[in-house]
Amino acid sequence: MELFTIDTGFFKLDGGAMFGVVPKSIWNKMNPADENNMIQLAMRCLLVQTGNRLILIDNGIGEKQDDKFFSYYFLHGEDTLEKSLNKHGFTKSDVTDMVLSHLHFDHCGGSIEWNADRTRYQTAFPNATYWVAEDHWNESLHANPREKASFLKENILPIEESGQLKLLKEGERFHAEIDLLYTKGHTQQMMHPVIPYKGKKLIYLADVIPTQAHIPTAYVMGYDVRPLDTMKEKTSILQAAAATGDVLYFEHDPFHAACTVHQTEKGIRLLEQVII
């Protein structure tokens, strides 16, 4: 099993929203805000090559939205999904499994693209099965007012229409060697692949712990629908990782992809950076 970091570029979100109740005087030291109070965030995905399968976890914001939409999020950087795949010798057509942690637009926007003459949408990974948690899929179709703006129908409905969608119930797997951990604080149901890695495991955190700066328990996003549940879920994940030495993989950290953690007098904190 071989793992590749897939960088799809950077975007910006409001720093206060990203850190919730944590004062700016604290979080600004870790991820400095610009004049609009926006902070830089990565859209970092993960590619897993195992046997005859090529598994991509999340796919960034995509390229099909209009300029007005993109202007809200200040997309920047040289990396794209396609460039990152090509760098490792792959194309979108090589992907056999497209695993979506959840269906917020910055995680699944690359699922769908325009066809050649921009007359209709099509799946960006024509040979892939798209794996989504069943409860979360159903929630995305009937979104609550808090999350509605994050669920874009053009990112979601064409997957089902393509016939490539497979829904997973909790306890089911899409691959024999990859476990799935579920959390419910950020959204109705978020799916975290847990992947064998150098004798340990690597946990794809998605938005339960979006950056390394969010490791302290109270550092929870204002976007979460159930922040107290997120805190409990974070604590469980971090305690287990500190005990086992497992690697934490961050989708949105602008500086570092992965790390290990350990117990300190102040709680669980960063131990060392890990290069994937």
C-alpha positions in Angstrom: 0.0 0.0 0.0 1.5 3.3 -1.1 0.2 6.8 -0.1 0.5 10.1 -1.9 -0.4 13.6 -0.8 -2.6 15.3 -3.3 -2.6 19.1 -3.2 -5.5 20.8 -4.9 -4.6 24.4 -4.0 -5.4 26.9 -1.2 -8.5 28.9 -0.3 -9.4 31.3 2.5 -12.1 31.3 5.2 -12.9 33.6 8.0 -10.5 33.0 10.9 -13.1 33.6 13.6 -15.4 31.0 12.0 -12.6 28.5 11.8 -11.7 28.8 15.5 -15.1 29.4 17.1 -14.8 30.7 20.7 -11.0 30.9 20.6 -9.9 34.6 20.7 -8.1 36.0 17.6 -5.2 37.1 19.8 -4.5 33.3 20.2 -5.3 31.8 16.8 -3.8 34.6 14.8 -0.3 33.6 16.1 -0.7 30.1 14.5 -2.5 31.1 11.3 -2.3 34.9 10.7 -5.3 36.6 9.2 -5.2 39.0 6.3 -6.9 42.5 6.3 -10.3 40.8 5.8 -9.8 38.5 8.8 -9.4 35.5 6.3 -6.9 32.8 6.9 -5.1 30.5 4.4 -6.2 26.9 4.3 -5.1 24.0 2.2 -7.4 21.6 0.3 -5.2 18.5 0.7 -6.5 15.1 -0.4 -4.9 11.6 -0.1 -4.3 9.0 -2.8 -3.9 5.3 -1.8 -2.5 2.8 -4.3 -3.1 -0.8 -3.2 -3.2 -3.8 -5.5 -5.2 -3.0 -8.6 -7.1 -0.2 -6.9 -6.3 3.6 -6.8 -8.3 5.2 -4.1 -8.7 9.0 -3.8 -10.0 10.5 -0.6 -11.8 13.9 -1.2 -11.0 16.1 -4.2 -11.1 19.8 -3.3 -13.3 22.5 -4.5 -13.2 21.7 -8.3 -13.2 24.1 -11.2 -16.8 24.3 -12.5 -18.2 27.1 -10.3 -18.4 30.7 -11.7 -16.0 33.5 -10.9 -18.4 35.1 -8.4 -18.5 31.9 -6.3 -14.7 31.5 -6.3 -14.3 35.2 -5.4 -15.8 34.5 -2.0 -13.0 32.0 -1.2 -9.9 33.6 -2.6 -8.5 30.5 -4.4 -4.8 30.7 -4.9 -1.7 28.5 -5.4 -0.2 26.6 -8.3 -1.5 23.2 -7.3 -4.5 21.5 -8.9 -6.0 18.1 -8.5 -5.0 17.1 -12.0 -1.5 18.4 -11.7 -1.0 16.6 -8.4 -2.3 13.3 -9.8 -0.1 13.7 -12.9 3.0 14.4 -10.7 2.6 10.9 -9.3 2.0 9.3 -12.8 -1.8 9.1 -12.6 -4.8 10.6 -14.3 -8.4 11.0 -13.2 -9.3 8.0 -15.3 -7.0 5.8 -13.2 -8.9 6.4 -10.0 -11.0 3.3 -9.1 -12.5 4.5 -5.8 -13.5 8.1 -5.0 -14.1 8.3 -1.2 -15.9 11.4 0.0 -15.5 12.2 3.7 -18.5 14.4 3.4 -20.3 16.5 0.8 -19.3 20.1 1.7 -18.2 21.9 -1.5 -14.5 22.2 -0.5 -14.3 18.4 -0.1 -16.3 17.1 -3.0 -16.4 19.9 -5.6 -13.9 18.1 -7.8 -16.2 15.1 -8.1 -18.1 16.7 -11.0 -16.9 18.7 -14.0 -18.2 20.2 -17.2 -18.2 18.1 -20.4 -16.1 19.2 -23.3 -18.6 21.8 -24.7 -19.9 22.9 -21.3 -23.4 21.8 -21.9 -23.8 19.3 -19.0 -22.1 18.0 -15.9 -20.2 14.7 -15.8 -18.3 12.7 -13.2 -14.6 13.7 -13.2 -13.6 10.1 -12.4 -15.3 8.1 -15.1 -14.0 4.7 -13.9 -14.5 5.2 -10.1 -17.0 4.1 -7.6 -18.1 7.1 -5.5 -18.3 6.1 -1.8 -20.5 8.2 0.5 -21.9 7.6 4.0 -25.6 6.8 3.6 -26.9 9.0 6.4 -24.8 11.9 5.3 -26.0 11.5 1.7 -29.6 11.7 2.8 -28.9 14.7 5.0 -27.3 16.5 2.0 -30.5 16.1 0.0 -32.6 17.7 2.8 -30.0 20.0 4.4 -30.6 22.0 7.5 -30.5 25.8 7.2 -27.1 26.0 8.8 -25.4 23.8 6.2 -27.5 24.4 3.2 -25.0 26.7 1.5 -22.3 24.1 1.8 -24.3 21.4 -0.1 -24.3 22.3 -3.8 -26.7 20.2 -5.9 -24.3 20.3 -8.9 -21.7 18.6 -6.7 -24.1 15.9 -5.5 -26.9 15.0 -7.8 -24.8 14.1 -10.9 -23.0 11.5 -8.9 -26.3 9.6 -8.4 -27.4 10.2 -11.9 -24.1 8.6 -13.2 -24.8 5.3 -11.6 -21.4 5.4 -9.9 -22.7 6.1 -6.4 -22.4 3.5 -3.6 -23.7 4.3 -0.1 -22.1 2.9 3.0 -23.8 2.1 6.3 -21.8 2.3 9.5 -19.9 -0.9 9.9 -19.5 -1.5 6.2 -16.2 -1.1 4.3 -15.2 -0.2 0.8 -11.8 -2.0 1.2 -10.8 -4.9 3.3 -7.7 -3.2 4.8 -9.1 0.3 5.4 -11.3 0.9 8.4 -13.8 3.7 8.5 -14.3 6.0 11.6 -17.5 8.1 11.7 -18.0 11.4 13.5 -21.2 13.5 13.8 -20.2 16.8 15.3 -19.2 18.7 12.1 -22.1 17.4 10.0 -24.7 14.7 10.2 -22.1 12.0 9.4 -18.5 12.3 8.4 -16.4 9.4 7.2 -12.7 9.1 8.1 -10.6 6.4 6.4 -8.1 4.7 8.8 -5.2 3.4 6.6 -2.3 1.0 7.4 0.9 3.1 7.4 4.4 1.9 8.3 3.3 -0.4 11.0 0.9 2.1 12.5 -2.3 3.7 11.1 -3.0 7.0 9.4 -6.3 8.7 10.2 -7.8 11.1 7.6 -9.3 13.8 9.8 -11.2 15.9 7.2 -13.0 18.5 9.3 -13.1 16.9 12.7 -9.6 18.4 13.3 -9.0 20.5 10.2 -5.5 21.8 11.0 -2.8 21.2 13.5 -3.7 24.4 15.2 -7.1 22.8 16.1 -5.6 20.0 18.2 -6.4 21.6 21.6 -9.9 20.4 22.7 -11.7 23.8 22.7 -10.4 24.8 19.3 -13.6 23.9 17.4 -15.0 25.5 14.2 -18.0 27.7 14.2 -19.2 25.8 11.2 -19.8 22.6 13.3 -23.5 21.7 13.8 -22.7 20.0 17.1 -19.6 21.5 18.6 -19.7 19.7 21.9 -19.9 16.4 20.0 -16.9 17.5 17.9 -14.9 18.1 21.2 -15.8 14.6 22.4 -14.8 13.1 19.1 -11.6 15.0 18.9 -10.7 13.8 22.4 -11.3 10.2 21.5 -9.2 10.4 18.4 -6.4 12.3 20.0 -6.2 10.0 23.0 -6.0 6.9 20.9 -3.4 8.5 18.6 -1.2 9.6 21.5 -1.4 6.0 22.9 -0.6 4.2 19.7 1.6 6.7 17.8 -0.8 6.7 14.9 -0.4 9.5 12.3 -3.0 12.3 12.0 -3.5 13.6 8.4 -4.8 17.2 8.0 -6.9 18.2 5.1 -6.8 22.0 5.7 -3.5 22.7 7.5 -1.7 25.3 5.3 1.7 24.3 6.4 1.9 20.6 7.4 0.2 17.5 6.1 0.5 15.1 9.1 1.9 14.6 12.5 2.0 12.4 15.6 0.8 13.6 19.1 1.6 12.9 22.7 0.2 13.7 26.2 1.6 16.8 27.9 0.8 18.7 31.0 -1.4 21.0 28.9 -3.2 18.2 27.2 -2.5 16.3 23.9 -0.1 18.3 21.7 2.0 17.9 18.6 4.9 15.5 18.9 6.5 15.6 15.4 5.7 16.4 11.8 5.3 13.5 9.4 6.1 13.7 5.7 3.8 11.6 3.5 
